[in-house]
Amino acid sequence: LDSASDLVQMAMEAIYTEYGWGKPQDATGMAERIRMFHWDRLDLATQETAPEPYNKRGARDTGGWTTKRSFDGLVRRLIHAMITQDTFTVVLAGHSAAQGEGNHFRQSYMMQFHQIMRPIFDRLGVKLITRNLSYGGLGTIQTGMGGGDILGQDIDLLLWDAGMTENCCPSHIDLFFRQALLGGNRVPVIWASGPFELLRMMHETFDADVGEFGTGMYGITPVTSDEQAKSEIPYSARYLKCAPEAPAELCTQDRFAAMCWIDRDDGIKPQANQRDRPKGQVKWHPGWRAHQLQGRVIAFAMLEAIEVACNRWMDGTMTGQPLDDSYWHVTDYYENIRNKVREHGMTAGKCPEIEEQLPKRMCVTPMKGRTQYSPRADYERSSLASIVKPAPDGYVPTNTKQALYDGPDVHNPVYDMPDDAVDVFAIVMNRRRLLSEADDQVLEVFNNGDYNVDGPLTTTESVVVANETPTVAEASTSVETAHSQLRRHRRLDEITPGKGWEIFDEPQGLCDGTYDAVCAHSTDNECFLIGHHAARGAIVGTEWSGWLVMKLEALKEGIIVIKLHTWHTPNENPRTQSWTSENGEGEPVQADNVEAEPVQADNGETEADNGEGRRLHPTAQNKHDRQLDGETCSLCAEVGEDGFDATSYDEEGRRLTRSYETPDLPDSFAFEYAIDGQVTTLNKDDFLAKKQQLQRVVETVTLLDDPNFTDQPKDVEVAIRIKGVQRQLAFGVSHIYWA
């Protein structure tokens, strides 16, 4: 503990020095440097509005804010991990800026946090697991609805950073947080980039531990000229903040430092042409310095908590007695929070407002989930493909992408610090600035992902899984009554799994959002070294694909929700390309008014398919706004490096873009789903009425909302298929959620 405490102090001082606030400082300087990273302790019982830096137009430029009880809750979790020699897991969910688009994955602020903190947790005998589970162009609702499985079961600290894409929907953010509190083995501390009102409600009503992190920009010296930046401002702080009189382009200088390919000594060469620079280097995506600073802010708060944890453990055992249980036991602590969510969750906060879109009971019911999106925790188990029932011939959808090479990437010089810069990582690794050749090899092993924690992990106190959530029958509003006159119900003795579904757009490799995972090294990759894990994978099929059958384990509360991609194109399901009937068997099916209607562009012209699964839009929109929940969700779009939605241009200057809108469905269209053999058929109008557009690219259909479905947990088979469109349309299934 003494050694760890010393290392914490060393790391804090190194971070201060890295940004020009090293000792010695006079009294004013000491106060100023503290403000850069320090988190204020608020009394949320009396503070009803956000502190000035964190209000709607605040700079958010300090360390952040939390409460005394929440900070003590973090310390409790740390002591628990230290005593039990267990894991400590930190997870970030956010949008493209949090993901780190435009930068290397390891330059993202969550990975910068991990690089500095892992050696310190190692010194404590704790394995640190850090996941960046952020997605470009999305919020977090699609992850949160199955958070216990998709985010992971053992989260100690959860960060949310999706304000740019999810400011439309406070009810969705509330649902995300609640599923995190209810869905796993542990109840995490929640640090978010707002909204204050929601964090305050969770703290005061649910007893949840909360905080809001800032940027640390308060302590950054403004740049006035390039000469001043290079002579007076430390390397890590250069160009982060420009003085009003500085040239406008100065703070864009050296903003990104990323490359797609470095020639290898083993002669392996990419099969795909490599991009000159990674995608996503746009003005609203932070560069590597901003990510590093954000990572340092979060690390500094963790360092302060570790220091307190070490001191409490040492002070509490000075008499020779074991540390009192009240300092570190967590089971009752967790259950209190969960019980408060169950008790007040149907009326408190914003979550109950989801009842027009989703079952309201999701606000108090821990959901299970599977997805083909990446990154995701417990990568194989949480995949949608893992619950797909094989076809009679044994076929199941499989990711068939092949890696160009195995093992880590070559050393990337963009991670190297210049000789005159403070290297915080070298310091926490007990290395100084002047490293020997052997020390350089140690650091390269870490940076290449071959660094492992020595020694086995043991657990001396079991963590109790959350109790089953009681049914809230009185709150259920069944969506099964809507448009019932348009549906046909029938019973099939057996649903035969189809042979034509396949995985689309899931990257190759292990893409679980962790620092060491090797992801997206497939032969078609256009930027090998970028390292990002984010992709919108789905299991895609046409009418010829047949039934997609999934087995849902231990369903009890009578909730099933499916997330669809209704906008796939038939060439994204090449498996059925030559088929003329379901599963490619039997007589060809005659066309019956199945041709999809042409999609109209904004100027009234007809869109066409360019043969690559993208529609051609003759005109371009400069801004993506969608009205959701009565508020404008600005920038709720994934934007390419040119500012449009994953956009490129053809030779005639027309914009090529993936459309994420449901295409016009022919009158012959039908969507069928079956629950344990009970088939429901939705015609075109019924399907469109039942489908909910929660956010951009988040389309859901509630298949079951019946608290009386079963009185005991049971395994359930769910199946879906589309009919009446042959190969004119293709749908994808990206997520399924149940309880």
C-alpha positions in Angstrom: 0.0 0.0 0.0 2.8 2.4 0.8 4.4 1.7 -2.6 1.2 2.1 -4.4 0.5 5.4 -2.6 3.9 6.7 -3.6 3.3 5.7 -7.2 0.0 7.6 -7.1 1.7 10.7 -5.9 4.4 10.3 -8.6 1.7 9.9 -11.3 -0.2 13.0 -10.2 2.9 15.2 -10.2 3.9 13.8 -13.6 0.5 14.8 -15.0 0.8 18.3 -13.5 4.3 18.7 -15.0 3.1 17.4 -18.4 0.9 20.4 -18.7 3.3 23.0 -17.3 2.1 22.9 -13.6 5.0 21.1 -12.0 6.6 22.2 -8.8 7.7 24.6 -7.6 4.6 26.8 -7.7 3.7 29.8 -5.6 0.4 29.7 -3.6 -1.6 31.0 -6.6 0.0 28.5 -8.9 -0.8 25.6 -6.6 -4.5 26.7 -6.4 -4.7 27.0 -10.2 -3.2 23.6 -11.0 -5.6 22.0 -8.5 -8.6 23.5 -10.2 -7.5 22.0 -13.5 -8.0 18.5 -12.4 -9.9 18.6 -9.1 -13.5 17.4 -8.8 -15.8 19.6 -6.6 -18.0 17.9 -4.0 -21.6 19.1 -4.4 -24.5 18.7 -2.0 -27.2 17.6 -4.4 -29.9 17.8 -1.7 -29.7 21.6 -1.9 -28.0 22.3 -5.3 -30.9 22.2 -7.8 -29.0 23.5 -10.8 -25.7 22.6 -12.4 -22.6 24.4 -11.2 -21.6 27.3 -13.5 -19.0 25.5 -15.5 -21.4 22.7 -16.2 -24.6 24.5 -17.1 -25.9 24.6 -20.6 -23.3 27.1 -21.9 -20.6 26.3 -19.4 -17.0 25.7 -20.4 -16.8 22.4 -18.5 -13.1 23.2 -18.3 -12.3 21.9 -14.7 -11.9 18.4 -13.5 -15.5 17.7 -12.8 -18.0 17.4 -9.9 -19.3 14.6 -7.8 -20.7 14.2 -4.2 -19.1 13.1 -1.0 -21.2 10.0 -0.9 -20.5 9.1 -4.6 -16.8 9.6 -4.1 -16.9 7.3 -1.0 -18.8 4.8 -3.1 -16.0 4.8 -5.6 -13.5 4.3 -2.8 -15.5 1.4 -1.4 -15.4 -0.3 -4.8 -11.7 0.2 -5.1 -11.0 -1.2 -1.6 -13.2 -4.2 -2.4 -11.2 -4.9 -5.6 -7.9 -4.5 -3.7 -8.9 -6.8 -0.8 -10.4 -9.5 -3.0 -7.6 -9.1 -5.7 -10.4 -8.9 -8.2 -10.9 -7.0 -11.4 -11.9 -3.3 -11.7 -13.8 -2.5 -14.9 -14.3 0.9 -16.5 -16.6 1.2 -19.5 -17.3 4.2 -21.7 -20.4 4.4 -23.9 -20.6 7.4 -26.3 -20.6 8.8 -29.8 -18.0 9.2 -32.5 -16.0 11.9 -30.6 -15.8 9.6 -27.6 -14.9 6.7 -29.8 -11.9 8.7 -31.0 -12.8 8.9 -34.7 -10.0 10.5 -36.7 -7.4 9.2 -34.2 -6.0 5.7 -33.5 -8.2 3.7 -31.1 -5.4 3.8 -28.5 -5.3 7.6 -28.7 -9.0 7.8 -27.6 -9.3 9.2 -24.1 -10.5 5.9 -22.5 -7.5 4.1 -23.8 -5.2 7.0 -22.7 -6.8 6.5 -19.2 -6.1 2.8 -19.3 -2.5 3.1 -20.4 -1.6 5.3 -17.4 -3.8 3.5 -14.8 -3.0 -0.1 -15.6 0.5 -0.2 -14.1 -0.9 1.5 -10.9 -3.8 -1.1 -10.6 -1.2 -3.8 -11.1 0.8 -2.5 -8.2 -2.4 -2.9 -6.1 -2.9 -6.5 -7.3 -6.0 -5.5 -9.3 -6.6 -6.2 -13.0 -7.9 -3.1 -14.7 -10.3 -3.7 -17.6 -11.2 -0.7 -19.7 -13.6 -0.8 -22.6 -14.4 2.0 -25.1 -17.9 0.9 -26.3 -18.7 4.0 -28.3 -20.2 4.1 -31.8 -20.0 6.8 -34.4 -23.3 8.5 -35.4 -25.3 6.9 -32.6 -26.3 7.5 -29.0 -26.4 4.7 -26.4 -30.0 3.5 -26.3 -29.3 0.5 -28.6 -26.6 -0.6 -26.2 -28.4 0.4 -23.0 -31.5 -1.7 -23.7 -29.4 -4.8 -23.2 -26.6 -3.2 -21.1 -26.0 -6.1 -18.7 -24.8 -8.3 -21.5 -23.6 -5.8 -24.1 -21.7 -3.4 -21.8 -20.7 -6.3 -19.4 -21.8 -7.8 -16.2 -19.0 -6.5 -13.9 -18.8 -2.7 -14.4 -17.4 -0.6 -11.5 -17.3 2.7 -13.3 -19.5 3.6 -16.3 -19.0 6.8 -18.3 -21.6 8.3 -20.7 -20.5 10.7 -23.4 -23.2 11.0 -26.1 -24.5 14.5 -25.7 -23.9 15.4 -29.3 -26.1 12.7 -30.6 -28.5 11.9 -27.7 -29.5 15.4 -26.4 -32.8 14.7 -28.1 -33.9 12.0 -25.7 -33.5 12.3 -21.9 -35.8 9.3 -21.5 -33.4 7.2 -23.5 -30.4 8.3 -21.4 -32.4 7.6 -18.2 -33.1 4.1 -19.5 -29.5 3.5 -20.3 -28.4 4.4 -16.8 -31.1 2.3 -15.2 -30.2 -0.8 -17.1 -26.6 -0.3 -16.0 -27.7 -0.1 -12.4 -30.0 -3.2 -12.7 -28.5 -5.4 -15.3 -25.1 -6.7 -14.0 -23.4 -8.3 -11.1 -22.1 -4.9 -9.9 -23.7 -1.5 -9.6 -21.4 1.0 -11.2 -20.6 4.6 -10.3 -21.9 6.7 -13.2 -19.8 9.6 -14.6 -21.5 11.4 -17.5 -21.2 14.6 -19.6 -24.6 15.6 -18.2 -27.5 16.0 -18.0 -27.3 17.4 -14.5 -31.0 17.0 -13.7 -30.9 13.3 -14.5 -27.8 12.7 -12.4 -29.2 14.6 -9.5 -32.4 12.5 -9.7 -30.5 9.3 -9.6 -28.4 10.4 -6.7 -31.3 11.7 -4.6 -34.0 9.1 -5.5 -32.0 5.9 -6.2 -28.9 6.6 -4.0 -26.8 6.1 -7.1 -23.2 7.3 -7.2 -22.8 10.0 -9.9 -20.5 12.6 -11.2 -19.8 14.7 -14.3 -16.4 14.9 -15.8 -14.9 18.1 -17.3 -12.1 18.7 -19.9 -9.3 20.1 -17.8 -8.9 23.0 -20.3 -8.9 25.5 -17.5 -5.2 24.9 -16.9 -4.1 25.1 -20.6 -2.0 28.1 -21.7 -3.5 29.8 -24.8 -1.4 29.8 -27.9 -0.7 33.1 -29.6 1.8 32.1 -32.2 3.6 28.9 -33.4 6.9 30.2 -32.1 5.3 30.8 -28.6 3.7 27.4 -28.6 7.0 25.6 -29.4 9.1 27.6 -27.0 6.8 28.2 -24.0 4.1 25.6 -24.0 4.7 21.9 -23.0 4.3 19.5 -25.9 1.1 17.9 -24.7 -0.6 21.2 -24.2 0.3 22.9 -27.5 -2.5 24.0 -29.8 -5.2 23.0 -27.4 -6.4 26.5 -26.8 -5.9 29.5 -29.0 -5.8 33.1 -27.8 -8.4 35.4 -29.5 -5.6 37.2 -31.5 -4.1 33.9 -32.8 -4.6 32.9 -36.4 -7.7 30.7 -36.8 -5.8 27.8 -38.3 -3.2 27.7 -35.5 -5.2 25.4 -33.2 -5.8 22.9 -36.0 -2.1 22.4 -36.4 -0.9 18.9 -35.5 -4.5 18.1 -34.4 -4.4 14.6 -35.6 -1.4 12.2 -35.7 -2.6 9.0 -37.3 -1.6 6.8 -40.2 -3.1 3.8 -41.9 -0.1 1.7 -42.8 3.6 1.3 -42.1 5.7 -1.1 -44.2 6.5 -4.2 -42.3 9.8 -6.1 -42.2 8.1 -9.4 -42.8 7.1 -8.3 -46.3 3.3 -8.5 -45.7 1.5 -5.9 -47.7 -2.1 -4.8 -47.6 -4.4 -6.2 -50.3 -6.6 -3.1 -50.2 -5.4 0.4 -51.1 -4.6 2.2 -47.8 -6.1 5.6 -47.2 -3.9 8.6 -47.0 -5.4 9.5 -43.7 -8.1 7.9 -41.5 -11.7 8.8 -41.8 -13.3 11.2 -39.3 -10.7 14.0 -39.2 -13.4 16.7 -39.0 -13.7 19.8 -36.8 -16.1 18.3 -34.3 -13.8 15.3 -33.5 -11.1 16.1 -30.9 -7.5 15.4 -31.9 -5.0 13.3 -29.9 -4.0 16.0 -27.5 -7.6 16.7 -26.5 -8.1 13.0 -26.0 -5.0 12.6 -23.9 -6.0 15.5 -21.7 -9.5 14.1 -21.2 -7.9 10.8 -20.3 -5.7 12.5 -17.8 -8.7 14.2 -16.2 -10.4 10.9 -15.6 -7.2 9.3 -14.5 -6.5 12.1 -12.0 -9.9 11.5 -10.4 -9.2 7.8 -10.1 -5.8 8.5 -8.6 -7.3 10.7 -5.9 -9.8 7.9 -5.1 -7.0 5.3 -5.0 -4.9 7.5 -2.7 -7.9 7.7 -0.3 -8.5 4.0 -0.6 -4.9 3.2 0.4 -5.0 5.5 3.3 -8.3 4.2 4.6 -7.1 0.6 4.4 -3.8 1.5 6.2 -5.5 3.6 8.9 -8.2 1.0 9.4 -5.7 -1.8 10.0 -3.2 0.0 12.2 -4.3 -2.0 15.3 -3.6 -5.3 13.5 -7.3 -6.1 13.0 -8.8 -6.7 9.5 -10.4 -3.8 7.8 -14.0 -3.4 9.0 -16.6 -4.6 6.6 -18.3 -1.2 6.5 -15.4 0.1 4.4 -15.5 -2.3 1.6 -18.5 -4.8 1.5 -20.7 -4.1 -1.5 -23.6 -6.5 -1.6 -26.0 -4.6 0.6 -24.8 -1.4 -0.9 -25.7 -2.6 -4.4 -29.0 -4.0 -3.4 -30.1 -0.7 -1.8 -29.6 1.1 -5.1 -31.4 -1.6 -7.1 -34.3 -1.7 -4.7 -34.7 2.1 -5.0 -34.8 1.9 -8.8 -37.5 -0.8 -8.6 -39.5 1.1 -6.0 -39.5 4.5 -7.6 -38.6 3.8 -11.2 -42.1 3.8 -12.7 -42.7 7.4 -11.7 -39.4 9.1 -11.1 -37.2 10.7 -13.8 -37.6 10.7 -17.6 -37.6 7.0 -18.3 -41.4 6.5 -17.9 -41.8 8.7 -21.0 -40.6 5.8 -23.2 -44.1 4.1 -23.0 -45.0 5.5 -26.4 -42.1 3.7 -27.9 -41.1 0.8 -25.6 -42.5 -1.2 -22.8 -42.5 1.1 -19.7 -41.6 -1.9 -17.5 -38.1 -1.7 -19.0 -37.5 1.2 -16.6 -37.4 -1.3 -13.7 -36.7 -4.6 -15.3 -33.1 -5.8 -16.1 -33.0 -6.8 -19.7 -30.9 -9.4 -21.5 -29.5 -8.6 -24.9 -27.5 -9.9 -27.9 -26.1 -7.9 -30.8 -23.9 -8.1 -33.9 -22.7 -4.6 -33.3 -19.1 -4.1 -32.1 -17.5 -3.4 -29.8 -19.3 -5.4 -27.2 -18.2 -7.1 -23.9 -17.9 -10.9 -23.7 -17.6 -10.8 -27.4 -18.7 -14.3 -28.4 -21.4 -14.8 -25.8 -23.1 -11.5 -26.4 -23.2 -11.9 -30.2 -26.6 -12.3 -31.8 -25.2 -15.2 -33.8 -24.6 -17.1 -30.6 -28.3 -17.6 -30.1 -29.3 -18.4 -33.7 -30.7 -21.9 -34.1 -28.9 -23.9 -36.9 -30.7 -24.8 -40.1 -31.4 -28.5 -40.7 -28.1 -28.8 -42.6 -26.2 -27.3 -39.6 -25.8 -23.8 -41.2 -25.6 -20.8 -39.0 -24.5 -17.3 -40.0 -20.7 -16.9 -39.4 -18.2 -14.1 -39.8 -15.9 -15.4 -42.5 -13.6 -12.4 -42.8 -9.9 -13.4 -42.7 -7.0 -11.6 -41.1 -4.2 -10.3 -43.3 -1.8 -11.1 -40.5 -1.8 -12.4 -36.9 -0.5 -10.6 -33.9 0.0 -7.0 -33.1 0.8 -4.1 -35.4 4.3 -2.8 -36.0 5.5 -0.1 -33.8 3.7 3.2 -34.6 5.9 6.3 -34.2 2.9 8.6 -33.6 2.8 7.2 -30.0 6.4 8.2 -29.3 7.0 11.3 -27.1 9.8 13.7 -28.0 12.9 13.8 -25.8 12.0 17.1 -24.2 8.4 16.0 -23.3 7.2 14.5 -20.0 6.4 10.8 -20.5 3.8 10.0 -17.8 3.6 6.4 -18.9 7.3 5.9 -18.5 7.1 7.4 -15.0 4.2 5.2 -13.8 6.1 2.2 -15.2 9.0 3.3 -12.9 11.0 4.4 -16.0 12.4 7.9 -16.3 12.6 10.1 -19.3 16.1 8.8 -20.3 15.4 5.2 -21.0 17.8 2.4 -21.7 17.4 0.1 -24.8 16.0 -2.6 -22.5 13.4 -0.1 -21.1 12.4 0.8 -24.6 11.6 -2.8 -25.3 9.4 -3.0 -22.2 7.4 0.0 -23.3 7.1 -1.4 -26.9 5.7 -4.6 -25.5 3.1 -2.7 -23.6 2.2 -0.5 -26.6 1.9 -3.4 -28.9 -0.6 -5.2 -26.7 1.6 -8.0 -25.3 1.7 -6.8 -21.8 -0.1 -9.0 -19.2 -0.8 -8.8 -15.5 1.3 -11.3 -13.7 -0.3 -13.8 -11.3 -3.7 -15.4 -11.1 -6.7 -13.5 -9.9 -8.6 -14.8 -6.8 -11.8 -13.7 -5.3 -12.4 -14.0 -1.6 -15.8 -12.4 -1.4 -18.5 -13.5 -3.9 -20.6 -10.8 -5.6 -24.3 -11.6 -5.4 -26.2 -11.3 -8.7 -29.3 -9.1 -8.6 -32.5 -10.7 -7.5 -35.3 -11.2 -10.1 -37.2 -8.0 -10.7 -40.8 -8.2 -9.6 -43.5 -8.0 -12.3 -45.1 -4.6 -12.6 -48.4 -5.9 -14.1 -50.4 -2.7 -13.4 -48.0 -0.6 -15.5 -48.1 -2.8 -18.6 -49.8 -1.4 -21.7 -49.9 -4.1 -24.3 -49.0 -3.1 -27.8 -50.6 -6.2 -29.1 -54.0 -4.5 -29.2 -52.9 -1.9 -31.7 -54.0 -2.6 -35.3 -55.0 -6.1 -34.3 -57.6 -6.1 -37.1 -54.8 -6.1 -39.6 -53.0 -9.1 -38.3 -53.2 -12.8 -38.9 -52.3 -15.3 -36.1 -51.6 -18.9 -36.6 -49.9 -21.8 -34.9 -47.1 -23.8 -36.6 -46.0 -27.0 -35.1 -42.4 -26.3 -36.1 -40.5 -23.3 -37.3 -37.7 -24.5 -39.6 -34.6 -22.2 -39.4 -33.7 -20.7 -42.8 -30.4 -21.2 -44.6 -30.1 -17.7 -46.2 -29.2 -15.3 -43.4 -25.6 -14.1 -43.1 -23.5 -11.7 -41.1 -22.9 -8.3 -42.7 -20.5 -5.6 -41.7 -19.1 -7.1 -38.5 -15.3 -6.6 -38.4 -12.8 -9.5 -38.2 -11.1 -10.2 -34.9 -11.7 -9.7 -31.2 -13.5 -6.4 -31.0 -14.5 -6.0 -27.4 -13.4 -2.4 -26.8 -10.3 -3.2 -24.8 -6.7 -1.9 -25.2 -5.1 -5.1 -26.2 -7.8 -6.6 -28.4 -6.8 -7.0 -32.1 -9.7 -6.0 -34.3 -10.4 -5.3 -37.9 -7.4 -6.8 -39.6 -9.3 -8.3 -42.5 -7.9 -8.3 -45.9 -10.3 -5.6 -47.2 -9.4 -3.0 -44.5 -8.4 0.4 -45.9 -6.7 1.6 -42.7 -5.1 -1.2 -40.8 -3.4 0.8 -38.0 -6.4 2.8 -36.9 -7.5 0.0 -34.6 -11.1 1.0 -34.1 -13.7 -1.6 -33.1 -16.9 0.2 -33.9 -19.2 -1.3 -36.6 -22.9 -1.8 -37.2 -23.0 -5.5 -37.8 -26.2 -7.3 -38.5 -27.6 -10.6 -39.6 -29.1 -9.8 -43.0 -31.7 -11.7 -45.1 -34.2 -11.5 -47.9 -37.5 -13.4 -48.4 -35.5 -16.3 -49.7 -33.5 -16.5 -46.5 -36.4 -18.1 -44.6 -36.9 -17.9 -40.9 -34.2 -16.5 -38.6 -34.7 -18.4 -35.3 -33.2 -17.4 -32.0 -33.3 -19.0 -28.6 -33.9 -16.7 -25.7 -32.9 -18.2 -22.3 -34.8 -17.7 -19.1 -37.5 -15.3 -20.3 -39.8 -14.5 -17.3 -41.1 -10.9 -17.5 -42.8 -11.2 -20.9 -40.8 -8.6 -22.8 -39.1 -9.1 -26.2 -37.9 -6.2 -28.4 -36.0 -6.5 -31.6 -33.9 -3.9 -33.3 -34.0 -4.0 -37.1 -32.1 -2.5 -40.1 -34.9 -2.1 -42.6 -32.6 -0.3 -45.0 -30.2 -3.1 -46.2 -30.0 -3.8 -49.9 -30.2 -7.3 -51.5 -26.6 -7.3 -52.6 -25.7 -7.2 -48.8 -27.2 -10.8 -48.7 -25.2 -12.4 -51.5 -26.0 -15.9 -50.2 -29.4 -15.8 -51.8 -28.3 -14.0 -55.0 -29.0 -17.0 -57.2 -32.0 -18.3 -55.3 -35.6 -18.1 -56.7 -37.4 -19.6 -53.7 -37.2 -19.8 -49.9 -33.9 -21.5 -48.8 -33.2 -22.0 -52.6 -35.5 -25.1 -52.5 -38.6 -26.0 -54.5 -40.2 -24.3 -57.4 -39.4 -20.6 -58.2 -41.9 -18.2 -56.8 -43.7 -16.1 -59.3 -43.4 -12.3 -58.9 -46.6 -10.8 -57.5 -46.2 -7.0 -57.5 -43.1 -7.2 -55.4 -40.9 -4.6 -57.1 -40.0 -2.0 -54.5 -41.1 1.5 -55.4 -38.3 3.9 -56.3 -37.2 6.2 -53.5 -37.7 9.9 -54.1 -34.8 12.2 -53.4 -35.3 15.6 -51.7 -35.6 17.3 -55.1 -38.2 14.9 -56.4 -35.8 13.0 -58.6 -35.6 9.2 -58.4 -32.7 7.6 -56.5 -31.0 4.6 -58.0 -28.8 1.9 -56.6 -25.2 2.3 -57.6 -24.5 -1.4 -57.4 -22.6 -1.2 -54.2 -25.6 -1.1 -51.8 -25.7 2.7 -51.6 -28.3 4.9 -53.0 -27.4 7.9 -55.2 -28.7 11.2 -54.0 -28.7 14.0 -56.6 -28.7 16.6 -53.8 -27.0 16.8 -50.4 -28.2 18.1 -47.1 -25.7 20.1 -45.1 -27.3 19.4 -41.8 -29.0 16.3 -40.3 -31.8 17.2 -37.8 -34.5 14.8 -36.7 -37.4 15.7 -34.5 -37.4 13.2 -31.6 -39.5 13.5 -28.4 -40.3 17.1 -29.4 -36.7 18.3 -29.4 -34.2 18.7 -32.2 -31.4 16.2 -32.1 -28.6 18.1 -33.8 -25.8 16.2 -35.5 -27.7 12.9 -35.0 -25.9 11.5 -38.0 -22.7 9.7 -38.6 -20.6 12.1 -40.5 -17.8 11.3 -42.9 -14.6 13.4 -43.2 -16.4 15.7 -45.6 -19.2 16.5 -43.2 -21.9 14.3 -44.7 -23.4 10.9 -43.6 -20.8 8.3 -44.5 -20.5 10.1 -47.9 -18.5 10.0 -51.1 -19.2 11.3 -54.6 -19.5 9.7 -58.0 -17.8 11.0 -61.2 -20.7 13.3 -61.9 -20.6 14.9 -58.5 -23.6 13.2 -57.1 -23.5 12.3 -53.4 -23.3 8.6 -52.6 -24.6 7.8 -49.2 -26.0 4.9 -47.3 -29.7 5.6 -46.7 -30.9 4.7 -43.2 -34.6 5.2 -44.0 -37.0 2.4 -44.4 -37.6 2.1 -48.2 -41.1 2.3 -49.6 -42.6 -1.2 -49.1 -44.7 -2.8 -51.7 -48.3 -3.7 -50.9 -47.4 -7.4 -51.0 -44.9 -6.9 -48.1 -45.4 -8.9 -44.9 -43.3 -9.1 -41.7 -43.8 -12.3 -39.7 -42.6 -13.2 -36.3 -43.2 -16.3 -34.2 -42.9 -16.8 -30.4 -42.8 -20.5 -29.6 -44.5 -21.3 -32.9 -47.3 -18.8 -32.6 -47.0 -16.8 -35.8 -48.1 -13.2 -36.2 -48.2 -11.7 -39.7 -48.0 -7.9 -40.1 -48.9 -6.4 -43.5 -47.2 -3.2 -44.8 -49.4 -0.7 -42.9 -49.4 -2.8 -39.7 -45.6 -3.2 -39.7 -45.0 0.5 -40.3 -47.4 1.4 -37.4 -45.7 -1.1 -35.1 -42.1 -0.1 -35.9 -40.7 2.6 -33.7 -37.9 5.0 -34.8 -36.3 5.7 -31.4 -33.4 7.6 -32.8 -31.6 7.8 -36.1 -30.6 4.2 -37.2 -32.5 2.8 -34.1 -35.6 1.0 -35.4 -37.3 -1.4 -33.0 -40.4 -3.6 -32.9 -41.8 -4.8 -29.6 -42.7 -8.5 -30.2 -44.0 -9.2 -26.7 -45.1 -7.0 -23.8 -47.2 -9.4 -21.6 -46.4 -9.6 -17.8 -48.6 -12.7 -17.7 -46.8 -14.6 -20.5 -45.2 -17.0 -18.0 -45.0 -17.4 -14.2 -41.6 -19.2 -14.4 -38.4 -18.5 -16.3 -38.5 -20.4 -19.6 -36.5 -20.7 -22.8 -38.4 -19.2 -25.7 -37.8 -19.5 -29.5 -38.3 -16.3 -31.5 -38.3 -16.3 -35.3 -38.7 -13.6 -37.9 -38.9 -13.4 -41.7 -40.1 -11.1 -44.5 -42.5 -12.2 -47.2 -43.8 -10.8 -50.5 -40.7 -9.1 -51.6 -38.5 -11.9 -53.0 -35.0 -10.3 -53.3 -36.2 -6.8 -53.8 -35.6 -5.9 -50.2 -33.3 -7.1 -47.4 -33.7 -6.6 -43.6 -31.1 -6.9 -41.0 -31.4 -7.9 -37.3 -28.8 -6.1 -35.2 -30.1 -6.6 -31.6 -32.6 -8.5 -29.6 -33.6 -7.7 -26.0 -35.7 -9.7 -23.6 -36.6 -10.2 -19.9 
